[in-house]
Amino acid sequence: MLKSRVITAIIMAAILLGVLFGLSGTTFALVLGLVVLAGAWEWSRLAGLTRVESRLFYVVVITAVGVLCYRYVFPDIWPLLVSVGWWLAIVGLLFYLQLRGGQLQSRAFVLLAGIVVLVPAWYAAVVLHAIDLRRPWLLLSVLMVIWAADIAAYFVGKARGRIRLAPHLSPGKTVEGLFGGLVGVLVVALLLGTVWQLEAAMLLAWMGLCLICGLFSAVGDLFESVIKRQAGAKDSGNLLPGHGGILDRIDSFTAAAPVFALGWLLLKGL
């Protein structure tokens, strides 16, 4: 299992770097879109769709929404605003589900959620790749922040985790792991800000944005955990040996990327 995880991780890292630094514009959007559509296929199964025709139709719907956004909206920020509003509402929903010990009962809601989760995440990545001269470096920095949160949370949670963060939603996550992840985010954000030679005020704003990004990455992870538990699935799929499915790799990104993209655009506008 460990060997397959390592091999898959190396292959994914090589592909990711090739896409980030080797593609641009519409080509980048198309390739990233294929990844998102693979995630949409997995989401359709988690939502309870069983017929191939129904699942394909769902993927087509998400494709259409993405194309319309790219053709008529890009690079406006309103899809990012919608996404951030959505994730703020999801925070409230997660609190409610944790307190009541309930589950999402509506298949229609889960299907709608897939659209609002996946399309803005893709849109945010395309925007981040295009809005700044740093291009891939900026998007790669977002990924580094998310990875820092995930890795630090995992190891701190394993070593020191005592208090369950949301036992009804994801029993394996702990408060200590969450705070460990946020510390990891701050360390990486400080290193990146230092490399970029940001001035003091901008460095503080950058670190604050990364911290918020780290918090929302945890929200994205928790929300997918709710979806998977309701579907009775341990992983979203089995496309990636040792890593589960596409959604298992991008769950944190789906929440963090739109938040980061909107925050970065606002910082640039100050």
Buried (B, 14 or more C-beta within 10 A) or exposed (E): EEEEEEEBBEEEEEEBEEBBEEBEEEEBBEBBBEBBBBBBBBBBBBBEBEEEEBBEEBBEBBBEBBEEBBEEEBBEBEBBEBBBEBBEEBBEBBEEBBEEEEEBEEEEEBBEBBBBBBBBBBBBBBBBBBBBEEBBBBBBBBBBBBBBBBBBBBBBBEEBBEEBBBEBBBEBBBBBBBBBBBBBBBEBBBEBBEEBEBEEEBBEBBBBBBBBBBBBBBBBBBBBBBBBBBBEBEBBBEBBEBBBBBBBBBBBBBBBBBBBBBBBBEEEEE
